[in-house]
């Protein structure tokens, strides 16, 4: 890649702001290819519930790191970073530019700043946390995390068993809050020169868009997509199937909820997720906030960055 660090533009922001379609416009303008930074869009077969941009909607712009693993395969920030670095190098060497597009803040932070060096898991500690979860449930375990490290807890979904247990394990092993370790790491392993842009819109308009997008997903067949996944062996216990939309449809399929209840809770949980994303991005250093309606400002900032 030469001596100069490759320049990459990150377009992020809360869910439902229209990042993907706006990024396609920018990619056409700047001879760029798009690398996905959405932790759910890496999974095959999960299209409707992840709001994946379909092939025919991509307008000829190459998209990378979409549909690369099955829903039951392991995928995390470390794997993402390795694959994204390889892809950026490949695109850069072909004389093209890179847009990193998606709302998974941890993937973006890890790509730009490197991985935290955390202590390896210890069987005894992990078993202790597992036993505690059996006694008080995942919700109780999440409540304990909120008490020990509320700053870390706000960035973890209450149903994300893997991250909840691992964060508690790190706290137990280090005697420090996980959020303190994040701050001390500083994520300074910079392989790239990055322009970080977070799109935003009026909160009421965003929530309205989330509500309408949920209805659109139902109309497009989210229930049938979930049934297909279950039929093909992708059970509700999988991390991928615990995501918003799919876990709600599982409850409908199992007869626990009506569709109306599921829709209402998908909308609520998506709004909550958007709030967590906004909180995360507000804490990121050097984040440029641009109103999603101001395409010209977005275009100017990208142009200036590439030409500087």
Steps between C-alpha positions, in 0.01 A plus 500: 500500500807725496624738771191721513213365704199418283216747539165349589166670558268360764129573462318395813213608724192351663290237329243612239673827409552382142877446518512227239321680219679829564832315498421355157462855366832603654673187371390584145625858538842404638585176316470303822396155612301431816607285793222403737532590871168356618544195723175342378548544127796261502251212533361314201123440469415788737393769257171656604566535872844653442376753240767371264543691175419245230718444195263681265497806730878539510516674160812314396703606804698205641403418860731294721465305829131436442369139500835352602405262785206276586279600796654230722863596432722695738554865406636784711690829488840329471391297197339809351817706538716237331264459204441875462874577499554238228216644294613862541850403383357319197273792403774757556744308279242497220501880505154528654384674816328353806181590683439314826124500556299376797390564854702251707714737700729230642594379151585854390699575814693173472573550130640850555671451835586133547393235746507525877738255666276336754592215736419154365199324641545300820289187533425541870386861463289419195336208681426725800325755275314220318378362835386847603308536172324167566393633839392856417449483122652708224294803604639478853853467365450808284371688805820408687707632209302826511587532870870421448553697180198698376707662224590162349149364549335775296690381191399135539157364417328344805462171306860479374608212723850470354597865549336525844683195634832594338483856637429371851787253461743779406382711796555201731846424359633856491323656796422796275192626324490395135431862402825606675695244296344634180603856586856399592544306174428815296471296176812650348605220262430710193561327167279746313424868479129509566225756461219402738157632409187429700173582330220637714141616470231638727424244772126502430557451127744216572250322724229542238732349240578209733129433552428507126802284417380238747163479324680473165709208629184320608340562160811373323485170688709515818284227654558263208873580498518407870304178439746409222797558732347283774412227249860490380640448847580853611350489847379786720799456734747626236646848542381591150145386578496704821510822299213746468221374279598135488463434872161673489382286208610188688259593781220538243584162345502338846156646570617721787423835333255636248641669192376837628695453823812398309478805273463734796799344678719499188430870463574564866820294504626658177445847646695397808777362282517828308537687831790273602668558164467878536650480850792294367577729207482813718787356705719436196785744443512704179151403386350738244120526525310576180125531453386218272315752282816705434651295218707790370677549833569128515639507147719805571648350816588175323649686203713722725623196696606311189673802346679625812 
